């Protein structure tokens, strides 16, 4: 099922490219993600600390008006999310390392910087994230790390629900050569607590959500010269 959904996401990106083929441009991106998991368990805030991870992928820049002020920006990326926690001895540090294949579909407003022949852009849109193999890491002073696989699903024995979704916000600055720097804020909207746990009396209000900030650099390849 996960492969089917991922395939559909890739086809969505491909159809977008086909629909705007004459003016669309493809970009490659890479950078760092500062992510954490926000938790409210039994009415108490148990959010973790920020964890640094990688974010990389491909993006499409497709103008949707003649003047080029608005564009559609599908962004297919591999992203590392999760959280870090400082614990008491003997386990002194714990990491939750979540991995996703994420598709964000942003609608962007472009502002031309004529003086420097560059573009500033700002946009937002929904995202859908599909879970990849992930793990929890416990670090104990003087001992090897202990790795445990994350279990995705809706059962009480699972760690988190699998698919995530929410809102993505982006802004960036691109020069005339196609090199750009972009900032993204991603806020998960889905409660990732497994449904079986929410059915337990006293746990129905538990909430767990992803959030992250990303700083990326990229290169937008030149488009076709055909009109």
C-alpha positions in Angstrom: 0.0 0.0 0.0 2.8 2.4 0.8 4.4 1.7 -2.5 1.2 2.4 -4.3 0.7 5.8 -2.5 4.4 6.7 -3.2 3.9 5.8 -6.9 0.8 8.0 -7.1 2.8 10.9 -5.6 5.5 10.5 -8.2 3.0 10.4 -10.9 1.4 13.6 -9.6 4.8 15.3 -9.9 5.3 13.9 -13.4 1.9 15.1 -14.6 2.6 18.5 -13.2 5.8 18.6 -15.3 3.9 17.5 -18.4 1.2 20.1 -17.9 3.6 23.0 -17.7 6.3 21.4 -19.9 7.1 24.5 -22.0 7.9 26.8 -19.1 8.6 24.5 -16.2 12.0 24.1 -14.7 13.4 21.4 -12.4 15.6 21.9 -9.4 17.7 19.8 -7.1 17.9 20.8 -3.4 19.7 19.8 -0.2 20.1 21.1 3.3 19.5 20.6 7.0 16.3 20.0 8.9 15.8 21.1 12.5 12.8 18.9 13.7 11.0 18.0 16.9 8.0 16.0 18.0 5.4 18.0 20.0 3.7 15.8 22.6 0.7 16.3 25.0 0.3 13.2 27.1 -2.4 13.1 29.8 -2.7 16.9 29.5 1.1 17.5 30.1 3.5 18.9 27.6 6.2 16.3 26.9 7.7 17.7 23.8 11.2 16.8 22.9 14.2 19.0 21.8 15.2 19.8 18.2 17.1 17.2 16.3 19.2 18.0 13.2 18.8 15.9 10.1 19.1 15.9 6.3 16.6 17.0 3.7 17.1 16.5 0.0 15.1 16.1 -3.2 13.8 17.5 -6.4 11.5 20.5 -7.0 9.5 21.8 -10.0 9.0 25.5 -10.7 6.0 26.0 -13.0 4.7 29.5 -13.7 0.9 29.6 -13.8 0.4 33.1 -15.2 2.0 35.0 -18.1 3.8 37.6 -16.0 5.4 34.9 -13.8 4.2 36.4 -10.5 2.6 33.1 -9.5 3.9 29.6 -9.8 3.2 26.0 -8.7 6.1 24.4 -6.8 5.7 20.7 -6.2 8.6 19.5 -4.0 9.4 15.8 -3.6 12.0 15.2 -0.9 13.6 12.8 1.5 13.4 14.3 5.0 14.8 13.3 8.4 12.5 14.3 11.3 12.1 13.2 14.9 13.2 14.6 18.2 16.0 14.5 20.9 15.5 14.0 24.6 17.8 14.5 27.6 17.2 11.8 30.1 18.6 10.8 33.5 21.2 8.1 34.1 21.9 5.4 33.0 20.4 6.4 29.6 21.6 10.0 29.1 20.3 10.7 25.6 17.6 9.4 23.4 16.9 10.1 19.7 13.7 9.4 17.7 14.8 9.4 14.1 11.8 9.5 11.8 12.3 9.2 8.0 9.8 10.2 5.4 9.3 10.5 1.6 7.5 13.9 1.5 5.6 15.7 -1.2 4.7 19.3 -0.7 2.6 21.2 -3.2 3.2 24.9 -2.7 1.6 27.8 -4.6 4.2 30.6 -4.7 4.2 34.4 -5.3 7.3 35.7 -7.0 8.8 39.2 -6.6 11.4 40.3 -9.1 14.5 42.1 -7.9 15.3 43.9 -11.1 18.4 45.6 -9.6 20.2 42.3 -9.1 18.3 40.3 -11.7 17.0 37.9 -9.0 13.7 36.7 -7.5 12.3 36.5 -4.0 9.4 34.1 -3.5 7.0 33.2 -0.7 4.4 30.4 -0.7 2.5 27.7 1.1 0.6 24.5 0.5 -0.3 21.0 1.9 2.2 18.2 2.2 1.8 14.4 2.4 4.6 12.3 4.0 5.0 8.5 3.7 7.0 6.7 6.4 10.3 5.1 5.7 12.3 2.7 7.9 13.0 4.7 11.1 14.5 4.0 14.5 14.9 5.0 18.2 18.5 5.4 19.5 19.4 5.3 23.2 22.9 6.5 24.2 24.4 5.5 27.5 27.7 6.9 28.7 30.4 4.3 28.2 28.3 1.9 26.3 27.3 1.3 22.6 24.2 2.9 21.3 21.0 0.8 21.4 18.9 0.9 18.2 15.3 0.0 18.1 13.1 0.0 14.9 10.1 2.3 14.8 6.8 0.4 14.5 4.2 2.2 12.3 0.5 1.5 12.5 -2.7 2.0 14.5 -2.3 -0.8 17.1 -1.4 -0.2 20.8 1.9 -1.9 20.1 2.9 0.5 17.4 4.9 3.7 18.1 3.2 6.1 15.6 0.7 6.2 12.8 2.4 6.0 9.5 1.3 8.6 7.0 1.6 12.2 8.1 0.1 15.4 6.5 -0.1 19.1 7.2 1.0 22.5 5.9 4.3 23.6 4.4 5.5 27.2 4.2 8.4 28.3 2.0 10.3 31.4 1.1 13.5 31.8 -0.8 15.8 34.0 -2.9 17.1 32.9 -6.4 19.7 34.6 -8.5 19.8 34.9 -12.3 21.9 31.7 -12.6 19.3 29.5 -10.9 21.1 29.2 -7.6 18.8 29.7 -4.6 18.5 29.6 -0.8 15.2 28.5 0.7 13.7 28.3 4.1 10.8 25.9 4.9 8.5 25.5 7.9 6.5 22.3 8.1 3.7 21.7 10.6 2.1 18.3 10.8 -1.6 18.3 11.3 -2.2 14.6 11.9 -2.2 13.2 15.4 0.4 10.4 15.2 -0.8 8.6 18.3 -2.1 5.1 17.2 -5.9 4.9 17.2 -5.9 1.9 19.7 -4.1 4.0 22.2 -6.6 6.9 21.8 -9.3 4.4 22.6 -7.9 3.7 26.0 -9.7 5.7 28.8 -7.6 8.6 29.9 -5.6 8.7 26.6 -8.2 10.0 24.3 -6.7 13.6 24.4 -3.1 12.5 23.8 -1.5 14.3 20.9 1.8 13.8 19.0 2.7 15.9 15.9 5.7 16.6 13.8 7.2 20.0 13.1 10.4 21.1 11.4 12.4 24.0 10.0 14.6 23.5 7.0 17.4 25.6 5.4 18.2 24.4 1.9 20.3 25.4 -1.1 19.5 24.4 -4.7 20.0 24.8 -8.4 17.2 25.5 -10.8 18.1 24.1 -14.2 17.5 26.3 -17.3 14.2 25.8 -19.0 13.5 25.2 -22.7 14.0 28.2 -24.9 10.9 27.3 -27.0 7.8 29.5 -26.5 
